[in-house]
Amino acid sequence: MKNTKKCPKCQSTEIIRIDGSAKAYGAGNNIPIGATIFSYVKVPRYVCCHCGYTEEWIDLKDIPKLKEKFKG
């Protein structure tokens, strides 16, 4: 949905992006990578307004941070 602007389930093009957030006590759509909310990686959601299907994507600029934190 992020790239095609089309829902893979129902083919609707009515897609909205809901930005990720980092709030007090870790609330919000995020991945903690440090001790404070300022170091959290925010995870935006893409939502189909027709059928409700959702996808989550990590912004490309944040992938290196996740690789460093969670490398195996």
Distance bins in CASP14 RR format, pairs under 12 A and 6 or more apart:
PFRMAT RR
TARGET T0000
AUTHOR 0000-0000-0000
RMODE 2
METHOD distances of the structure
MODEL  1
1 7 1 0 1 0 0 0 0 0 0 0 0
1 8 1 0 0 1 0 0 0 0 0 0 0
1 9 0 0 0 0 1 0 0 0 0 0 0
1 10 0 0 0 0 0 1 0 0 0 0 0
1 11 0 0 0 0 0 1 0 0 0 0 0
1 12 0 0 0 0 1 0 0 0 0 0 0
1 13 0 0 0 0 1 0 0 0 0 0 0
1 14 0 0 0 0 0 1 0 0 0 0 0
1 15 1 0 1 0 0 0 0 0 0 0 0
1 16 0 0 0 0 1 0 0 0 0 0 0
1 17 0 0 0 0 1 0 0 0 0 0 0
1 18 0 0 0 0 0 1 0 0 0 0 0
1 44 0 0 0 0 0 1 0 0 0 0 0
1 45 0 0 0 0 1 0 0 0 0 0 0
1 46 1 0 1 0 0 0 0 0 0 0 0
1 47 0 0 0 0 1 0 0 0 0 0 0
1 48 1 0 0 1 0 0 0 0 0 0 0
1 49 0 0 0 0 0 1 0 0 0 0 0
1 50 0 0 0 0 0 1 0 0 0 0 0
1 51 0 0 0 0 0 1 0 0 0 0 0
1 52 0 0 0 0 0 1 0 0 0 0 0
1 53 1 0 0 1 0 0 0 0 0 0 0
1 54 0 0 0 0 1 0 0 0 0 0 0
1 55 1 0 1 0 0 0 0 0 0 0 0
1 56 0 0 0 0 0 1 0 0 0 0 0
1 57 0 0 0 0 1 0 0 0 0 0 0
2 8 0 0 0 0 0 1 0 0 0 0 0
2 15 0 0 0 0 1 0 0 0 0 0 0
2 16 0 0 0 0 0 1 0 0 0 0 0
2 17 1 0 0 1 0 0 0 0 0 0 0
2 43 0 0 0 0 0 1 0 0 0 0 0
2 44 0 0 0 0 1 0 0 0 0 0 0
2 45 0 0 0 0 1 0 0 0 0 0 0
2 46 1 0 1 0 0 0 0 0 0 0 0
2 47 0 0 0 0 0 1 0 0 0 0 0
2 48 0 0 0 0 0 1 0 0 0 0 0
2 54 0 0 0 0 0 1 0 0 0 0 0
2 55 1 0 0 1 0 0 0 0 0 0 0
2 56 0 0 0 0 1 0 0 0 0 0 0
2 57 1 0 1 0 0 0 0 0 0 0 0
2 58 0 0 0 0 0 1 0 0 0 0 0
2 59 0 0 0 0 0 1 0 0 0 0 0
2 60 0 0 0 0 0 1 0 0 0 0 0
3 15 0 0 0 0 0 1 0 0 0 0 0
3 46 0 0 0 0 1 0 0 0 0 0 0
3 55 0 0 0 0 0 1 0 0 0 0 0
3 57 0 0 0 0 1 0 0 0 0 0 0
3 60 0 0 0 0 0 1 0 0 0 0 0
4 11 0 0 0 0 1 0 0 0 0 0 0
4 12 0 0 0 0 0 1 0 0 0 0 0
4 13 0 0 0 0 1 0 0 0 0 0 0
4 15 0 0 0 0 1 0 0 0 0 0 0
4 46 0 0 0 0 0 1 0 0 0 0 0
4 48 0 0 0 0 0 1 0 0 0 0 0
4 55 0 0 0 0 0 1 0 0 0 0 0
5 11 0 0 0 0 0 1 0 0 0 0 0
5 12 0 0 0 0 1 0 0 0 0 0 0
5 13 1 0 1 0 0 0 0 0 0 0 0
5 14 0 0 0 0 1 0 0 0 0 0 0
5 15 1 0 1 0 0 0 0 0 0 0 0
5 16 0 0 0 0 0 1 0 0 0 0 0
5 17 0 0 0 0 0 1 0 0 0 0 0
5 46 0 0 0 0 1 0 0 0 0 0 0
5 48 0 0 0 0 0 1 0 0 0 0 0
5 55 0 0 0 0 0 1 0 0 0 0 0
6 12 1 0 0 1 0 0 0 0 0 0 0
6 13 1 0 1 0 0 0 0 0 0 0 0
6 14 0 0 0 0 1 0 0 0 0 0 0
6 15 1 0 0 1 0 0 0 0 0 0 0
6 46 0 0 0 0 0 1 0 0 0 0 0
6 48 0 0 0 0 1 0 0 0 0 0 0
6 50 0 0 0 0 0 1 0 0 0 0 0
6 51 0 0 0 0 0 1 0 0 0 0 0
6 53 0 0 0 0 0 1 0 0 0 0 0
6 55 0 0 0 0 0 1 0 0 0 0 0
7 13 1 0 0 1 0 0 0 0 0 0 0
7 14 0 0 0 0 1 0 0 0 0 0 0
7 15 1 0 0 1 0 0 0 0 0 0 0
7 16 0 0 0 0 0 1 0 0 0 0 0
7 46 0 0 0 0 1 0 0 0 0 0 0
7 47 0 0 0 0 1 0 0 0 0 0 0
7 48 1 1 0 0 0 0 0 0 0 0 0
7 49 0 0 0 0 1 0 0 0 0 0 0
7 50 1 0 0 1 0 0 0 0 0 0 0
7 51 1 0 0 1 0 0 0 0 0 0 0
7 52 0 0 0 0 1 0 0 0 0 0 0
7 53 1 0 1 0 0 0 0 0 0 0 0
7 54 0 0 0 0 1 0 0 0 0 0 0
7 55 0 0 0 0 1 0 0 0 0 0 0
8 15 0 0 0 0 0 1 0 0 0 0 0
8 46 0 0 0 0 0 1 0 0 0 0 0
8 48 0 0 0 0 1 0 0 0 0 0 0
8 51 0 0 0 0 0 1 0 0 0 0 0
8 52 0 0 0 0 0 1 0 0 0 0 0
8 53 1 0 0 1 0 0 0 0 0 0 0
8 54 0 0 0 0 0 1 0 0 0 0 0
8 55 0 0 0 0 1 0 0 0 0 0 0
9 15 0 0 0 0 0 1 0 0 0 0 0
9 47 0 0 0 0 0 1 0 0 0 0 0
9 48 1 0 0 1 0 0 0 0 0 0 0
9 50 0 0 0 0 1 0 0 0 0 0 0
9 51 1 0 1 0 0 0 0 0 0 0 0
9 52 0 0 0 0 1 0 0 0 0 0 0
9 53 1 0 1 0 0 0 0 0 0 0 0
9 54 0 0 0 0 0 1 0 0 0 0 0
9 55 0 0 0 0 0 1 0 0 0 0 0
10 48 1 0 0 1 0 0 0 0 0 0 0
10 49 0 0 0 0 0 1 0 0 0 0 0
10 50 1 0 1 0 0 0 0 0 0 0 0
10 51 1 0 1 0 0 0 0 0 0 0 0
10 52 0 0 0 0 1 0 0 0 0 0 0
10 53 1 0 0 1 0 0 0 0 0 0 0
11 48 0 0 0 0 1 0 0 0 0 0 0
11 50 0 0 0 0 1 0 0 0 0 0 0
11 51 0 0 0 0 1 0 0 0 0 0 0
11 53 0 0 0 0 0 1 0 0 0 0 0
12 46 0 0 0 0 0 1 0 0 0 0 0
12 47 0 0 0 0 0 1 0 0 0 0 0
12 48 1 0 1 0 0 0 0 0 0 0 0
12 49 1 0 0 1 0 0 0 0 0 0 0
12 50 1 1 0 0 0 0 0 0 0 0 0
12 51 1 0 0 1 0 0 0 0 0 0 0
12 52 0 0 0 0 1 0 0 0 0 0 0
12 53 0 0 0 0 1 0 0 0 0 0 0
13 48 0 0 0 0 1 0 0 0 0 0 0
13 49 0 0 0 0 1 0 0 0 0 0 0
13 50 0 0 0 0 1 0 0 0 0 0 0
14 46 0 0 0 0 0 1 0 0 0 0 0
14 47 0 0 0 0 1 0 0 0 0 0 0
14 48 1 0 0 1 0 0 0 0 0 0 0
14 49 1 0 1 0 0 0 0 0 0 0 0
14 50 1 0 1 0 0 0 0 0 0 0 0
14 51 0 0 0 0 1 0 0 0 0 0 0
14 52 0 0 0 0 0 1 0 0 0 0 0
14 53 0 0 0 0 0 1 0 0 0 0 0
15 44 0 0 0 0 0 1 0 0 0 0 0
15 45 0 0 0 0 0 1 0 0 0 0 0
15 46 1 0 1 0 0 0 0 0 0 0 0
15 47 1 0 0 1 0 0 0 0 0 0 0
15 48 1 0 1 0 0 0 0 0 0 0 0
15 49 1 0 0 1 0 0 0 0 0 0 0
15 50 0 0 0 0 1 0 0 0 0 0 0
15 51 0 0 0 0 0 1 0 0 0 0 0
15 52 0 0 0 0 0 1 0 0 0 0 0
15 53 0 0 0 0 1 0 0 0 0 0 0
15 54 0 0 0 0 0 1 0 0 0 0 0
15 55 0 0 0 0 1 0 0 0 0 0 0
16 44 0 0 0 0 0 1 0 0 0 0 0
16 45 0 0 0 0 1 0 0 0 0 0 0
16 46 1 0 0 1 0 0 0 0 0 0 0
16 47 1 0 1 0 0 0 0 0 0 0 0
16 48 0 0 0 0 1 0 0 0 0 0 0
16 49 1 0 0 1 0 0 0 0 0 0 0
16 50 0 0 0 0 0 1 0 0 0 0 0
16 52 0 0 0 0 0 1 0 0 0 0 0
16 53 0 0 0 0 0 1 0 0 0 0 0
16 54 0 0 0 0 0 1 0 0 0 0 0
16 55 0 0 0 0 0 1 0 0 0 0 0
17 29 0 0 0 0 0 1 0 0 0 0 0
17 42 0 0 0 0 0 1 0 0 0 0 0
17 43 0 0 0 0 0 1 0 0 0 0 0
17 44 1 0 1 0 0 0 0 0 0 0 0
17 45 1 0 0 1 0 0 0 0 0 0 0
17 46 1 0 1 0 0 0 0 0 0 0 0
17 47 1 0 0 1 0 0 0 0 0 0 0
17 48 0 0 0 0 0 1 0 0 0 0 0
17 49 0 0 0 0 0 1 0 0 0 0 0
17 54 0 0 0 0 0 1 0 0 0 0 0
17 55 0 0 0 0 0 1 0 0 0 0 0
17 56 0 0 0 0 0 1 0 0 0 0 0
17 57 0 0 0 0 1 0 0 0 0 0 0
17 59 0 0 0 0 0 1 0 0 0 0 0
18 28 0 0 0 0 0 1 0 0 0 0 0
18 29 1 0 0 1 0 0 0 0 0 0 0
18 42 0 0 0 0 0 1 0 0 0 0 0
18 43 0 0 0 0 1 0 0 0 0 0 0
18 44 1 0 0 1 0 0 0 0 0 0 0
18 45 1 0 1 0 0 0 0 0 0 0 0
18 46 1 0 0 1 0 0 0 0 0 0 0
18 47 1 0 0 1 0 0 0 0 0 0 0
18 48 0 0 0 0 0 1 0 0 0 0 0
18 49 0 0 0 0 0 1 0 0 0 0 0
18 52 0 0 0 0 0 1 0 0 0 0 0
18 54 0 0 0 0 1 0 0 0 0 0 0
18 55 0 0 0 0 0 1 0 0 0 0 0
18 56 0 0 0 0 1 0 0 0 0 0 0
18 57 0 0 0 0 0 1 0 0 0 0 0
19 28 0 0 0 0 0 1 0 0 0 0 0
19 29 0 0 0 0 1 0 0 0 0 0 0
19 30 0 0 0 0 0 1 0 0 0 0 0
19 42 1 0 0 1 0 0 0 0 0 0 0
19 43 0 0 0 0 1 0 0 0 0 0 0
19 44 1 0 1 0 0 0 0 0 0 0 0
19 45 0 0 0 0 1 0 0 0 0 0 0
19 46 0 0 0 0 0 1 0 0 0 0 0
19 47 0 0 0 0 0 1 0 0 0 0 0
19 56 0 0 0 0 0 1 0 0 0 0 0
19 57 0 0 0 0 0 1 0 0 0 0 0
19 59 0 0 0 0 1 0 0 0 0 0 0
20 26 0 0 0 0 0 1 0 0 0 0 0
20 27 0 0 0 0 0 1 0 0 0 0 0
20 28 1 0 0 1 0 0 0 0 0 0 0
20 29 1 0 1 0 0 0 0 0 0 0 0
20 30 1 0 0 1 0 0 0 0 0 0 0
20 31 0 0 0 0 0 1 0 0 0 0 0
20 37 0 0 0 0 0 1 0 0 0 0 0
20 40 0 0 0 0 1 0 0 0 0 0 0
20 41 0 0 0 0 1 0 0 0 0 0 0
20 42 1 1 0 0 0 0 0 0 0 0 0
20 43 1 0 1 0 0 0 0 0 0 0 0
20 44 1 0 1 0 0 0 0 0 0 0 0
20 45 1 0 0 1 0 0 0 0 0 0 0
20 46 0 0 0 0 0 1 0 0 0 0 0
20 56 0 0 0 0 1 0 0 0 0 0 0
20 57 0 0 0 0 0 1 0 0 0 0 0
20 58 0 0 0 0 0 1 0 0 0 0 0
20 59 0 0 0 0 1 0 0 0 0 0 0
20 62 0 0 0 0 0 1 0 0 0 0 0
21 27 1 0 0 1 0 0 0 0 0 0 0
21 28 1 0 1 0 0 0 0 0 0 0 0
21 29 1 0 0 1 0 0 0 0 0 0 0
21 30 1 0 0 1 0 0 0 0 0 0 0
21 37 0 0 0 0 1 0 0 0 0 0 0
21 40 0 0 0 0 1 0 0 0 0 0 0
21 41 0 0 0 0 0 1 0 0 0 0 0
21 42 1 0 0 1 0 0 0 0 0 0 0
21 43 0 0 0 0 1 0 0 0 0 0 0
21 44 0 0 0 0 1 0 0 0 0 0 0
21 45 0 0 0 0 0 1 0 0 0 0 0
22 28 1 0 0 1 0 0 0 0 0 0 0
22 29 0 0 0 0 1 0 0 0 0 0 0
22 30 1 0 1 0 0 0 0 0 0 0 0
22 31 0 0 0 0 1 0 0 0 0 0 0
22 32 0 0 0 0 1 0 0 0 0 0 0
22 33 0 0 0 0 0 1 0 0 0 0 0
22 34 0 0 0 0 0 1 0 0 0 0 0
22 36 0 0 0 0 1 0 0 0 0 0 0
22 37 1 0 1 0 0 0 0 0 0 0 0
22 38 1 0 0 1 0 0 0 0 0 0 0
22 39 0 0 0 0 1 0 0 0 0 0 0
22 40 1 1 0 0 0 0 0 0 0 0 0
22 41 0 0 0 0 1 0 0 0 0 0 0
22 42 1 0 0 1 0 0 0 0 0 0 0
22 43 0 0 0 0 1 0 0 0 0 0 0
22 62 0 0 0 0 0 1 0 0 0 0 0
23 29 0 0 0 0 1 0 0 0 0 0 0
23 30 0 0 0 0 1 0 0 0 0 0 0
23 32 0 0 0 0 0 1 0 0 0 0 0
23 37 1 0 0 1 0 0 0 0 0 0 0
23 38 0 0 0 0 0 1 0 0 0 0 0
23 40 0 0 0 0 1 0 0 0 0 0 0
23 42 0 0 0 0 0 1 0 0 0 0 0
24 30 0 0 0 0 0 1 0 0 0 0 0
24 36 0 0 0 0 0 1 0 0 0 0 0
24 37 1 0 0 1 0 0 0 0 0 0 0
24 40 0 0 0 0 0 1 0 0 0 0 0
25 32 0 0 0 0 0 1 0 0 0 0 0
25 36 0 0 0 0 0 1 0 0 0 0 0
25 37 0 0 0 0 1 0 0 0 0 0 0
25 40 0 0 0 0 0 1 0 0 0 0 0
26 32 1 0 0 1 0 0 0 0 0 0 0
26 34 0 0 0 0 0 1 0 0 0 0 0
26 35 0 0 0 0 0 1 0 0 0 0 0
26 36 0 0 0 0 1 0 0 0 0 0 0
26 37 1 0 0 1 0 0 0 0 0 0 0
26 38 0 0 0 0 0 1 0 0 0 0 0
26 39 0 0 0 0 0 1 0 0 0 0 0
26 40 1 0 0 1 0 0 0 0 0 0 0
26 42 0 0 0 0 0 1 0 0 0 0 0
27 37 0 0 0 0 1 0 0 0 0 0 0
27 40 0 0 0 0 0 1 0 0 0 0 0
28 37 0 0 0 0 1 0 0 0 0 0 0
28 40 0 0 0 0 1 0 0 0 0 0 0
28 41 0 0 0 0 0 1 0 0 0 0 0
28 42 0 0 0 0 1 0 0 0 0 0 0
28 43 0 0 0 0 1 0 0 0 0 0 0
28 44 0 0 0 0 0 1 0 0 0 0 0
28 45 0 0 0 0 0 1 0 0 0 0 0
29 40 0 0 0 0 1 0 0 0 0 0 0
29 41 0 0 0 0 0 1 0 0 0 0 0
29 42 1 0 0 1 0 0 0 0 0 0 0
29 43 1 0 1 0 0 0 0 0 0 0 0
29 44 1 0 0 1 0 0 0 0 0 0 0
29 45 1 0 0 1 0 0 0 0 0 0 0
29 46 0 0 0 0 0 1 0 0 0 0 0
29 47 0 0 0 0 0 1 0 0 0 0 0
29 54 0 0 0 0 0 1 0 0 0 0 0
29 56 1 0 0 1 0 0 0 0 0 0 0
29 57 0 0 0 0 0 1 0 0 0 0 0
29 58 0 0 0 0 0 1 0 0 0 0 0
30 36 0 0 0 0 0 1 0 0 0 0 0
30 37 1 0 0 1 0 0 0 0 0 0 0
30 38 0 0 0 0 0 1 0 0 0 0 0
30 39 0 0 0 0 1 0 0 0 0 0 0
30 40 1 0 1 0 0 0 0 0 0 0 0
30 41 1 0 0 1 0 0 0 0 0 0 0
30 42 1 0 1 0 0 0 0 0 0 0 0
30 43 1 0 1 0 0 0 0 0 0 0 0
30 44 0 0 0 0 0 1 0 0 0 0 0
30 45 0 0 0 0 0 1 0 0 0 0 0
30 56 0 0 0 0 0 1 0 0 0 0 0
30 58 0 0 0 0 0 1 0 0 0 0 0
30 59 0 0 0 0 0 1 0 0 0 0 0
30 62 0 0 0 0 0 1 0 0 0 0 0
30 65 0 0 0 0 0 1 0 0 0 0 0
30 66 0 0 0 0 0 1 0 0 0 0 0
31 37 0 0 0 0 0 1 0 0 0 0 0
31 39 0 0 0 0 0 1 0 0 0 0 0
31 40 1 0 0 1 0 0 0 0 0 0 0
31 41 1 0 1 0 0 0 0 0 0 0 0
31 42 0 0 0 0 1 0 0 0 0 0 0
31 43 1 0 0 1 0 0 0 0 0 0 0
31 44 0 0 0 0 0 1 0 0 0 0 0
31 56 0 0 0 0 0 1 0 0 0 0 0
31 58 1 0 0 1 0 0 0 0 0 0 0
31 59 0 0 0 0 0 1 0 0 0 0 0
31 62 0 0 0 0 1 0 0 0 0 0 0
31 63 0 0 0 0 0 1 0 0 0 0 0
31 65 0 0 0 0 1 0 0 0 0 0 0
31 66 1 0 0 1 0 0 0 0 0 0 0
31 69 0 0 0 0 1 0 0 0 0 0 0
31 70 0 0 0 0 1 0 0 0 0 0 0
32 38 0 0 0 0 0 1 0 0 0 0 0
32 39 1 0 0 1 0 0 0 0 0 0 0
32 40 1 0 1 0 0 0 0 0 0 0 0
32 41 0 0 0 0 1 0 0 0 0 0 0
32 42 0 0 0 0 0 1 0 0 0 0 0
32 43 0 0 0 0 0 1 0 0 0 0 0
32 65 0 0 0 0 0 1 0 0 0 0 0
32 66 0 0 0 0 0 1 0 0 0 0 0
32 69 0 0 0 0 1 0 0 0 0 0 0
32 70 0 0 0 0 0 1 0 0 0 0 0
33 39 1 0 1 0 0 0 0 0 0 0 0
33 40 1 0 0 1 0 0 0 0 0 0 0
33 41 1 0 1 0 0 0 0 0 0 0 0
33 42 0 0 0 0 0 1 0 0 0 0 0
33 43 0 0 0 0 0 1 0 0 0 0 0
33 58 0 0 0 0 0 1 0 0 0 0 0
33 62 0 0 0 0 1 0 0 0 0 0 0
33 63 0 0 0 0 0 1 0 0 0 0 0
33 64 0 0 0 0 0 1 0 0 0 0 0
33 65 1 0 1 0 0 0 0 0 0 0 0
33 66 1 0 0 1 0 0 0 0 0 0 0
33 67 0 0 0 0 0 1 0 0 0 0 0
33 68 1 0 0 1 0 0 0 0 0 0 0
33 69 1 0 1 0 0 0 0 0 0 0 0
33 70 0 0 0 0 1 0 0 0 0 0 0
33 71 0 0 0 0 0 1 0 0 0 0 0
34 40 1 0 0 1 0 0 0 0 0 0 0
34 41 0 0 0 0 1 0 0 0 0 0 0
34 65 0 0 0 0 1 0 0 0 0 0 0
34 66 0 0 0 0 0 1 0 0 0 0 0
34 68 0 0 0 0 0 1 0 0 0 0 0
34 69 1 0 0 1 0 0 0 0 0 0 0
34 70 0 0 0 0 0 1 0 0 0 0 0
35 69 0 0 0 0 0 1 0 0 0 0 0
39 62 0 0 0 0 0 1 0 0 0 0 0
39 65 0 0 0 0 1 0 0 0 0 0 0
39 66 0 0 0 0 0 1 0 0 0 0 0
39 68 0 0 0 0 0 1 0 0 0 0 0
39 69 0 0 0 0 1 0 0 0 0 0 0
40 58 0 0 0 0 0 1 0 0 0 0 0
40 62 0 0 0 0 1 0 0 0 0 0 0
40 65 0 0 0 0 1 0 0 0 0 0 0
40 66 0 0 0 0 0 1 0 0 0 0 0
40 69 0 0 0 0 0 1 0 0 0 0 0
41 56 0 0 0 0 0 1 0 0 0 0 0
41 57 0 0 0 0 0 1 0 0 0 0 0
41 58 1 0 0 1 0 0 0 0 0 0 0
41 59 0 0 0 0 1 0 0 0 0 0 0
41 60 0 0 0 0 0 1 0 0 0 0 0
41 61 0 0 0 0 1 0 0 0 0 0 0
41 62 1 0 1 0 0 0 0 0 0 0 0
41 63 0 0 0 0 1 0 0 0 0 0 0
41 64 0 0 0 0 0 1 0 0 0 0 0
41 65 1 0 1 0 0 0 0 0 0 0 0
41 66 1 0 0 1 0 0 0 0 0 0 0
41 67 0 0 0 0 0 1 0 0 0 0 0
41 68 0 0 0 0 0 1 0 0 0 0 0
41 69 0 0 0 0 1 0 0 0 0 0 0
41 70 0 0 0 0 0 1 0 0 0 0 0
42 56 0 0 0 0 0 1 0 0 0 0 0
42 57 0 0 0 0 0 1 0 0 0 0 0
42 58 0 0 0 0 1 0 0 0 0 0 0
42 59 1 0 0 1 0 0 0 0 0 0 0
42 61 0 0 0 0 0 1 0 0 0 0 0
42 62 1 0 0 1 0 0 0 0 0 0 0
42 65 0 0 0 0 0 1 0 0 0 0 0
42 66 0 0 0 0 0 1 0 0 0 0 0
43 54 0 0 0 0 0 1 0 0 0 0 0
43 55 0 0 0 0 0 1 0 0 0 0 0
43 56 1 0 1 0 0 0 0 0 0 0 0
43 57 1 0 0 1 0 0 0 0 0 0 0
43 58 1 0 0 1 0 0 0 0 0 0 0
43 59 0 0 0 0 1 0 0 0 0 0 0
43 62 0 0 0 0 1 0 0 0 0 0 0
43 63 0 0 0 0 0 1 0 0 0 0 0
43 66 0 0 0 0 0 1 0 0 0 0 0
44 54 0 0 0 0 0 1 0 0 0 0 0
44 55 0 0 0 0 1 0 0 0 0 0 0
44 56 1 0 0 1 0 0 0 0 0 0 0
44 57 1 0 0 1 0 0 0 0 0 0 0
44 58 0 0 0 0 1 0 0 0 0 0 0
44 59 1 0 0 1 0 0 0 0 0 0 0
44 60 0 0 0 0 0 1 0 0 0 0 0
44 62 0 0 0 0 0 1 0 0 0 0 0
45 52 0 0 0 0 0 1 0 0 0 0 0
45 53 0 0 0 0 0 1 0 0 0 0 0
45 54 1 0 1 0 0 0 0 0 0 0 0
45 55 1 0 0 1 0 0 0 0 0 0 0
45 56 1 0 1 0 0 0 0 0 0 0 0
45 57 0 0 0 0 1 0 0 0 0 0 0
45 58 0 0 0 0 0 1 0 0 0 0 0
46 52 0 0 0 0 0 1 0 0 0 0 0
46 53 0 0 0 0 1 0 0 0 0 0 0
46 54 1 0 0 1 0 0 0 0 0 0 0
46 55 1 0 1 0 0 0 0 0 0 0 0
46 56 1 0 0 1 0 0 0 0 0 0 0
46 57 1 0 0 1 0 0 0 0 0 0 0
47 53 1 0 0 1 0 0 0 0 0 0 0
47 54 1 0 1 0 0 0 0 0 0 0 0
47 55 0 0 0 0 1 0 0 0 0 0 0
47 56 0 0 0 0 0 1 0 0 0 0 0
48 54 1 0 0 1 0 0 0 0 0 0 0
48 55 0 0 0 0 1 0 0 0 0 0 0
57 63 0 0 0 0 0 1 0 0 0 0 0
58 64 0 0 0 0 0 1 0 0 0 0 0
58 65 0 0 0 0 1 0 0 0 0 0 0
58 66 1 0 0 1 0 0 0 0 0 0 0
58 67 0 0 0 0 0 1 0 0 0 0 0
58 70 0 0 0 0 0 1 0 0 0 0 0
59 65 0 0 0 0 0 1 0 0 0 0 0
59 66 0 0 0 0 0 1 0 0 0 0 0
60 66 0 0 0 0 0 1 0 0 0 0 0
60 67 0 0 0 0 0 1 0 0 0 0 0
62 68 0 0 0 0 0 1 0 0 0 0 0
62 69 0 0 0 0 0 1 0 0 0 0 0
63 69 0 0 0 0 0 1 0 0 0 0 0
63 70 0 0 0 0 0 1 0 0 0 0 0
63 71 0 0 0 0 0 1 0 0 0 0 0
64 70 0 0 0 0 0 1 0 0 0 0 0
64 71 0 0 0 0 0 1 0 0 0 0 0
65 71 0 0 0 0 0 1 0 0 0 0 0
66 72 0 0 0 0 0 1 0 0 0 0 0
END
